[in-house]
């Protein structure tokens, strides 16, 4: 470590190298943080978490009772033992609260003035953070499973929405209406994700075992369907042209956008090359997945070899993305884990639990400050 | 922090410390084989040939190879290379989409020829072994592939199915199969269930590996306890916990 610091100081090495080495070391040392806690507001399971990308300070959580809570993760007191307080929340008494469970929340990617939430009550609501009012509501015919707004796009403000119907809806924030539909799946869409590398590339995962990559400007159809056998027909009958042998539950792009990870109910996780849709055939072993709706998992960013954190029963399994090796299981929750998010400045993941609701912060044992 | 994470963390900083290799593994079953080829050879030696009167080629399973080679991606890659070189064939065993059997091509060839010796389909089978096997390394064959590329007519394909070399997959495609493998699959599935029930009945649903191997093998387990244990570990149907008295096999909670 000291040699890294002196090399950085004298200009022999890139400053990024030290950051990456230290990030990797901290991710590898992840354990349940005894000093940091998150205030318990939710009365039932927490379905989704999101940390804002600008500063990494504020976190949103959406629960299965429709409640949305905003937390401040920064430790401004001088005490080592700290509980992250809830700044505000959209509780059951709020006039605009969702009627049923909130499935996905996401901060507006460019600042914290706005966030979006989608729920089983067939709506997607856009909230103003300062006044905590719903600024806009999009209504759909079917329950909404997942939505995502592109973190990198500057030329469009489209939100991709996956519902129980087979069509992916794209809603435009600027105009306030649905702009167009992507047709191609045959069953419900369980997860959607925009590519962090290209503005217009969208990946969608559906219960019909298929994962499609779309360019949303193209009206005719999807760019690619991911095939787990890479076109070799000799493997199995039913799994022709499918990404998994069961429903595809979760999607996550790596932070550079070059690879895509998918998990399915066949208890497998696969890594795909996002430019040509090829299955890289990295074998992660059995990744238990009995979630009937989407599974939200996350990839680290800023480490020398990326790690993926997947909820596995009541633990989080950590795998190295490119080698497939299982590094560790993070144990600490009492019930099943639903989602986890990674904060790149502190290399902490927070995850949440089904019932009773609990959010835990995990960080490396030598947390500074 | 466990050992693996510490090693990776020190690698991240570029500090490589050479440590003397630890004492040899206490469990003979868990001593890792170097490469996929050696793993398959070791597993093939575990296969009970006498049980099938030497009519079946020794079959190893892909999950057993994973138990001997913990790095699955590397194991897959090496098995694929061996398959492309033509040294092994991968056979689809019917009971599970993921369960692939591995046989050495030579063993397969000799056993198949012996099985169809003297029967009317012998000529067709020999033609199949000579022309199709070296050319196409896949698990299954399509109709047009068989008729056009290799020149088999429909009655000949029926002979091959009767001889047990091909199994019907769906209209117009066939899996490669081992003649007489039905008995093996039956014993295998029964043995797997018997071993899992042994673990289920144990106190706390866990058993030390050495104790499990030392127990009298139940009547349902015909292929040998070691054979099944490798398969259970590799298929992740049991969790392997390292303890100071050796490896502990525990049934997962989920």
Interface residues (C-beta under 8 A of the other chain):
Chain A: X1 X4 X20 X21 X24 X25 X28 X29 X232 X233 X234 X235 X236 X237 X239 X245 X281 X282 X283 X284 X285 X286 X288 X290 X304 X313 X323 X324 X325 X327 X328
Chain B: X1 X2 X4 X5 X6 X8 X9 X12 X13 X14 X66 X71 X72 X73 X75 X76 X77 X92 X97 X138 X139 X140 X141 X142 X169 X170 X173 X235 X236 X252 X253 X254
